[in-house]
Amino acid sequence: MVRDSGCDPRVPKPESRIPTPKLRLTNPESRLPILNAIVDVEAAERCGWTPTDLARALLAGGARLLQLRAKGLTGAAFLDTAKAI
């Protein structure tokens, strides 16, 4: 498991890092595991990302499943964020 506790201030703005979606074909012979990613709302905001932009970038990078983590949000705000993603 990879964890990162901070943000690199030299990293470009999130909108410049989102790749253009392309058709991805899976290789049935690949031994790489499927990427399951966590969209942590608080960590994303500390790094200048919106949860929606982070989710889009994770999916473009190959994530097949997203888990939304937002301990500081109310139930309504959590559902609104989930719907936006």
Phi, psi and omega per residue, in radians:
M1 nan 2.329 -3.133
V2 -1.790 2.283 3.099
R3 -2.238 2.492 3.105
D4 -2.322 2.155 -3.049
S5 -1.591 -0.115 -3.082
G6 -2.538 -3.017 -3.111
C7 -2.167 2.530 3.075
D8 -1.559 2.007 -3.091
P9 -1.151 -0.236 3.133
R10 -1.462 -0.118 -3.119
V11 -1.270 2.398 -3.135
P12 -1.124 2.863 3.134
K13 -0.984 2.582 -3.094
P14 -0.945 -0.687 -3.072
E15 -1.118 -0.422 3.120
S16 -1.490 -0.177 -3.114
R17 -1.722 -0.146 -3.069
I18 -1.383 2.008 -3.131
P19 -1.260 2.722 3.062
T20 -1.238 2.238 -3.136
P21 -1.052 2.392 3.113
K22 -2.287 2.762 3.081
L23 -1.177 2.215 3.135
R24 -1.965 2.234 3.058
L25 -1.881 2.234 3.141
T26 -1.386 2.563 3.100
N27 -1.683 1.967 -3.090
P28 -1.110 -0.316 3.136
E29 -1.598 -0.062 -3.121
S30 -1.180 2.415 3.115
R31 -1.786 0.098 3.128
L32 -1.287 2.422 3.122
P33 -1.260 2.740 3.067
I34 -1.220 2.400 -3.121
L35 -1.506 2.115 3.020
N36 -1.949 2.166 -3.009
A37 -2.067 2.694 3.101
I38 -1.911 2.209 3.033
V39 -1.661 1.743 3.135
D40 -1.631 1.923 -3.033
V41 -1.047 -0.804 -3.095
E42 -1.154 -0.766 3.128
A43 -1.143 -0.697 3.125
A44 -1.074 -0.790 -3.114
E45 -1.162 -0.600 3.085
R46 -1.092 -0.506 -3.110
C47 -1.697 0.089 3.089
G48 1.506 0.263 3.116
W49 -1.765 2.584 2.894
T50 -1.542 2.667 3.111
P51 -1.003 -0.639 -3.131
T52 -1.160 -0.771 3.119
D53 -1.142 -0.699 3.111
L54 -1.106 -0.776 3.120
A55 -1.058 -0.748 3.131
R56 -1.083 -0.754 -3.137
A57 -1.167 -0.691 3.118
L58 -1.116 -0.756 3.120
L59 -1.149 -0.698 3.108
A60 -1.149 -0.473 3.128
G61 -1.482 -0.012 3.052
G62 2.014 -0.030 3.118
A63 -1.100 2.403 3.141
R64 -1.836 -0.348 -3.103
L65 -2.459 2.356 3.094
L66 -2.028 2.434 3.014
Q67 -1.996 2.258 3.141
L68 -1.647 2.216 3.110
R69 -2.121 2.090 -3.111
A70 -2.646 1.283 -3.077
K71 -1.130 -0.476 -3.081
G72 -1.547 -0.026 -3.108
L73 -1.643 2.637 3.001
T74 -1.265 2.943 3.126
G75 -1.027 -0.755 -3.130
A76 -1.139 -0.743 3.141
A77 -1.174 -0.634 3.093
F78 -1.076 -0.829 3.135
L79 -1.112 -0.679 3.106
D80 -1.090 -0.727 3.118
T81 -1.145 -0.769 3.123
A82 -1.066 -0.723 3.119
K83 -1.133 -0.664 -3.135
A84 -1.159 -0.605 3.120
I85 -1.267 nan nan
